[in-house]
């Protein structure tokens, strides 16, 4: 495909045919992740490729995402300071004690690699879906995948042969996402327009329900926060 066609055709696929992707195509997808930018060449990410059907089924059950099991390959992307610590230790140096900035840039590194992989999967005719619900069972996934300290499961990416062709989802207009020179405050009519544009993403036709469920007070992301901090401390990030 032409590059812009690939970008436009990428969708979140949630129904896959239960067939395996040829290994040479999986390697091409993984090479695309390896080619992604990485801050200061630190390689602050890694990914666990899960192909064992039992493990895939267990993760799908833990996080309530059946398409993880249906897809050909599932990748769990990690913030990975363990490898960095080991490289420094090998040459007689210590990892930074304050690791917050490293954690932020590890998440950026991982997202860049995963997006590269999703685009190449699309170019090869496959489907993919990012799985933020890894956070629903991050502690269990740490144990299931044998993750060492200083690694943290950020999100997943399932890749496979699509069994659906969903339409593109709406996005906010450029003017609400890009600011010229300085941050521009939003007018009331722009906010109202945003709700009209995004109405199709929910069955109810009201984007507010999604915003409130995930980002509102007492919502999904607020509930995640305490467990995330606990696990990050346990894994020596904080």
N, C-alpha and C positions, 0 to 999 in steps of 0.2 A: 504494500500500500504506500501511497504518498504520505509523507510525514504528517501533514495536517489532517488527513483522513484518519490516520491512526489515533491522533489526539481526540478527534470528534467521535470516533467509534468506540472508544473505551467506555465501558459500562460496568456497573456493579452487577455481576452475575450471581444469582442465588439458586439456580437450578443447573446441575451438571449431569452429563451422561457418565455413567460409571465405566469409563474406559481410561486407560493410561496414556499419557503423552509420551511419545518416543523420547528415549534418554538424550539423544542429540539435541532435541528441541529444548528440553529442560536445561541442559548445559548452556545453550545459547541465552536462555532467559536469565540464568544465574550469572553468566558473564556480563550481561547488561547491568546487573546489580553491582558487580565488582567494578565496573567502569564509572560508576556514579561519583560525583564530587565528594570529598571527605575533608572536613575542616583540618587545616594544618597537616594534612596527610597522616592524621592520627589513627584513622580507621576505628572509630569509636563504636562501631556496630558489628554484629554478626547475626546470623540467622540459623535456626535449626530446621532442617528439611525433614518433615515428618511424612513418611510413606507407609509405615507399618499400619495396616488397616485397624488393628486393635487400638493403637494409640490415637489414631485419627478419630475413631468412634468414641473413645473416652473423652477426648477434648471436645468433640461435638456435643456430647452429653453434658459435660461440665459447664459449657458456656451457652448451651441452648441454640446452637447454630448447625442444623443438619447438613448444610452445604459444605461444611468443613470435611465431613465424611464422604460426601458424594464426589468431590473434586479429585483430580489425579494426584496433586501434590499440595501439601500445606506447609507454609514457611512461618515460623514464629520468629519475629524480628526482635533483637535484643539490644538494649543499651549495654555495651560490653567494655567495662574498664578492667576486667580481669586480665585480658590479654595484654593490655597496656601496662598493668602492674607487673606482669611477668616479664615483659620486655625490659622494663626499667630495672627490675630485680636482677635480671641476667647480667646487666652491666653495672651492678652495684649502686643503683639509685632507687629513690623512694617515690611512690605515687603521691600526688598532691593530697593534703588532708582535707581541704575544702573542695568538695567534688560536685557542687551544685552546677557550676558552669559547664563542667564536663558532661554532666547528665543531660543538660539542655541541648548541647551540641551533638551528643550521642543520638538523641531523638531525631534531630535534624538529619544527621547522616543516615540513619535507618530509613527515614521517610524518603529521602532522595533515592536510595538504592531500590526501595520497594516500588516507587513510581516508575523508575527505569524498567524494572522487571514487568510491571503491569502493561506498560506500553509495548514492549517487545512481545509479550504474550499476545496482545491484541494484533500486532503486525503479523504474527504467525497463524492467526486465525483462532486463537484460544480465548477463553474468558477468564476473568479474575474478579476477586472481591476482597477488599480490605476488611479485616475483622478486628474492630476495636473491642469486641466483647471478650477478648483474651483477658481483659482486666476483671471480668466477672469471676475468674478463678485463677488469678495470677499465682497465688501461693501453691495451689495444687499443680499448676503447670510447671513451676520451678522444680517440684519434686518429681513429676512424671518425666521431665526431660533431663534430670540430673544437673541442673544449672548450678555453677559454683558461685561463691560470693562475688560481688561486683558485676554480676550480670542481672538484668531485669527484663522480663518479657513486656514489650511495649504494645505490639499489635501483631496480627497475623495477616497472611496473604494466601488465599486459596487460588489455585490455578487448575484449569481443566478444560474439557470440551463442553461448550455451553449447550444447554438444553432449553434455552429461551433467548429471546431477542428483545429486551425491554427498550422502551423509548428513552431518550435522554431526559434526565431530571432537570428541572429549572434551576437556574443560578441567579444570584443577585446581579444587577446591572454593573457594568464596569465602574460607573460613577460612585457606586457605594463601596467598591472594593479597592479602588486606586485613588489616591489623593495627590494633588499636584502641589508640590513644594511644602505643604504643611497639612496637618490633619484638619479636614473640613467637618464642622458639626452638621448633623443631619436635620433637614427641615421636616416638619410634621408630615407634609404631603409625601416626602420620600419614604418615610417609615410606613405610611399607609400603603404606598405602592409596593413596598417590599412584601407586605403580607399578601397583597393580591397576586404578585408574581410567584410566590412560593406556596400558594394555597394547594397546588396539585400534589405536593409531596405527602399529604396526609389524606386519609379516607374521609375525615370530617370536613376537609376543605378549610381548616383553620390552622395555620402554621404555628399559632400561639401554643396549641396543645403540645406540639413537639418541643418547642423552645422551653416551655415550662417543665415538661417531663424530664428533659435532659439537663437544662441549665438553670432552671428556676430554683428558688429556695426550697430545700428539702428534696431536690431532684436527684437524678441518677448520678451526675458527676459530683455533686456535693457528698452523696453517700459513699462514693468511691474513695474520697480524699483520705479519710482516716486509715483505711486498710492499706492504701497505697503508701502513705507515710510510714506505717508500721513495717511493711515489707521492705521498703527502701532502707530503713534503719537496720533491719535484720540482715540485709544483703550488703551492708557496709557502704551505701551510697551517702547516707546522711549521718 
